[in-house]
C-alpha cells in the first residue's frame, strides 16, 4: 500500500531539450525512491518503465521516451494494478482463512441495496461502490424508518412497526477503526 501511495506522489516534467520525453521531477525523488524500494526494483528501472515504452520492430527492441501525460498515465496504471493485486491477495487470504473450498462455492459477500456482490468477481472499485451503497442504505434506514418510528411514538400515533434490515455489521466490517478492511488496507 505504501508503494501505491508513494507512486501517487510522483510527478513528471520534460527533460531539458526534449519536450516529448519525461522524467520524474527532482522534488519527487524521495517518493520514487521509496516506491522502487517497496516494489523491489531499482529506481532507474521504475522511472525508465514509467517514462519510456518498448516496442519490437522487425525482431529488434526499440525503447523510446513518452510524454509527461503518458508517464503520468503509466504511473496511474501501475498504482491501480498494484492495488488490485493487494485486494486480490486480501480476498484470497480471507477465503483461505474461512476454509474456502472451490467446489463448495462459498464466497465473501457484501449486502448492499442491490443485493449480494461476490468479491471473487469484483474489483476494489466495486467494493468501494458497495461500501458507499451500504452507507447510503444506513442513512436511508436511519432517517426514514428510525426517525418516523420516533415521531410516531412521540406523537402517540398508532402504527405497525416496520421490520427493516440493519446493515451496521456490514458497514463495520469495512470501516471499523483499526480492525476494518479499509483500516487494514
C-alpha positions in Angstrom: 0.0 0.0 0.0 2.8 2.4 0.8 4.3 1.8 -2.6 1.0 2.8 -4.2 0.8 5.9 -2.1 4.4 7.0 -2.9 3.7 6.3 -6.6 0.8 8.8 -6.3 3.2 11.5 -5.2 5.5 11.1 -8.3 5.1 13.9 -10.8 6.8 14.3 -14.2 8.3 17.0 -16.3 10.1 17.1 -19.6 13.8 16.8 -19.6 15.8 19.8 -20.9 15.9 19.8 -24.6 13.3 17.0 -25.1 9.7 18.3 -24.8 8.4 14.9 -26.0 10.1 13.0 -23.2 9.5 12.7 -19.5 11.3 12.2 -16.2 10.4 12.2 -12.5 10.6 15.7 -11.1 13.5 16.3 -8.8 11.2 17.2 -5.9 9.6 13.8 -6.2 12.9 12.0 -5.8 12.2 10.6 -2.3 8.8 9.2 -3.4 10.0 7.4 -6.5 13.0 6.0 -4.5 10.6 4.7 -1.8 8.2 3.3 -4.4 11.1 1.5 -6.1 12.4 0.1 -2.8 9.0 -1.1 -1.7 8.3 -2.8 -5.0 11.8 -4.4 -5.1 13.1 -2.7 -8.2 15.9 -0.2 -8.9 14.8 3.4 -9.1 16.2 3.6 -12.6 14.1 0.6 -13.7 10.9 2.0 -12.2 11.4 5.5 -13.7 12.5 4.0 -17.0 9.4 1.9 -17.2 7.2 4.8 -16.5 8.9 7.3 -18.8 9.6 5.0 -21.8 7.9 2.5 -23.9 9.4 -0.6 -25.5 8.4 -1.9 -28.9 9.6 -4.7 -31.0 10.2 -3.7 -34.6 11.5 -6.3 -37.0 12.8 -8.5 -34.2 14.6 -5.5 -32.7 13.6 -3.9 -29.4 13.2 -0.2 -29.6 12.9 2.0 -26.4 11.5 5.5 -26.9 10.5 8.2 -24.4 6.9 9.0 -23.7 5.3 12.4 -22.9 4.7 13.7 -19.4 1.0 12.9 -19.8 1.7 9.3 -20.8 4.2 8.8 -18.0 1.5 10.0 -15.6 -1.0 7.6 -17.1 1.6 4.8 -16.8 2.1 5.7 -13.1 -1.6 5.6 -12.5 -2.0 2.2 -14.3 0.8 0.7 -12.2 -0.7 2.0 -9.0 -4.1 0.6 -9.9 -2.6 -2.8 -10.8 -0.6 -2.9 -7.6 -3.7 -2.0 -5.6 -5.7 -4.6 -7.5 -3.1 -7.3 -6.7 -3.2 -6.3 -3.0 -7.0 -6.5 -3.0 -6.9 -9.9 -4.7 -4.4 -11.1 -2.1 -6.8 -10.0 0.7 -9.7 -11.8 -0.8 -7.6 -14.9 -1.3 -6.3 -14.8 2.2 -9.8 -14.1 3.6 -11.2 -17.1 1.7 -8.4 -19.4 2.9 -9.0 -18.3 6.5 -12.6 -19.3 6.4 -11.9 -22.6 4.7 -12.9 -21.7 1.2 -13.2 -24.8 -1.0 -13.6 -24.1 -4.7 -16.1 -26.9 -5.3 -18.4 -25.7 -2.4 -18.8 -22.2 -3.9 -18.5 -20.3 -0.6 -17.9 -16.6 -1.0 -17.5 -13.4 0.9 -20.2 -11.0 0.1 -21.4 -7.5 1.0 -25.1 -6.9 1.1 -25.9 -3.6 -0.5 -29.2 -2.1 -1.6 -29.0 -4.0 -4.9 -28.2 -7.4 -3.3 -25.2 -9.6 -2.7 -22.0 -8.9 -4.5 -19.4 -11.6 -4.9 -15.8 -10.5 -4.1 -14.3 -13.1 -6.3 -15.8 -11.3 -9.3 -15.4 -7.7 -8.1 -12.6 -5.1 -8.3 -11.6 -2.9 -5.4 -13.6 -0.1 -7.1 -16.7 -2.3 -6.8 -16.1 -2.8 -3.1 -15.9 1.0 -2.7 -19.2 1.3 -4.5 -20.7 -1.4 -2.3 -19.5 0.3 0.8 -21.0 3.6 -0.4 -24.3 1.8 -1.1 -24.2 0.3 2.4 -23.7 3.8 3.9 -26.5 5.2 1.8 -28.8 2.4 2.9 -27.8 3.0 6.5 -28.5 6.7 6.1 -31.9 5.9 4.5 -32.8 3.5 7.2 -31.9 6.0 9.9 -33.6 9.0 8.5 -36.7 7.3 7.1 -37.5 4.4 9.4 -36.0 5.2 12.7 -37.0 8.9 12.7 -40.5 8.0 11.6 -40.7 5.4 14.4 -39.6 8.0 16.9 -42.0 10.6 15.6 -45.0 8.2 15.7 -44.1 7.2 19.2 -43.6 10.8 20.4 -47.0 11.9 18.9 -48.8 8.7 20.1 -49.8 7.7 16.6 -50.8 4.0 16.4 -48.9 2.1 13.7 -47.4 -1.3 12.9 -43.6 -1.2 13.5 -41.6 -1.8 10.3 -39.0 -4.5 10.3 -36.1 -3.2 8.3 -32.6 -4.6 7.8 -29.9 -3.1 9.9 -26.6 -3.2 7.9 -24.4 -1.8 10.7 -22.4 -5.1 10.9 -21.6 -5.0 7.1 -20.5 -1.3 7.4 -18.4 -2.1 10.5 -16.5 -4.9 8.7 -15.4 -2.3 6.2 -14.9 0.9 8.2 -14.1 -0.1 11.8 -11.0 1.8 13.1 -8.0 -0.5 13.4 -9.8 -3.7 12.5 -11.9 -2.8 9.5 -10.9 -3.8 6.0 -10.2 -0.2 4.9 -8.1 0.4 8.0 -6.0 -2.7 7.2 -5.5 -1.5 3.6 
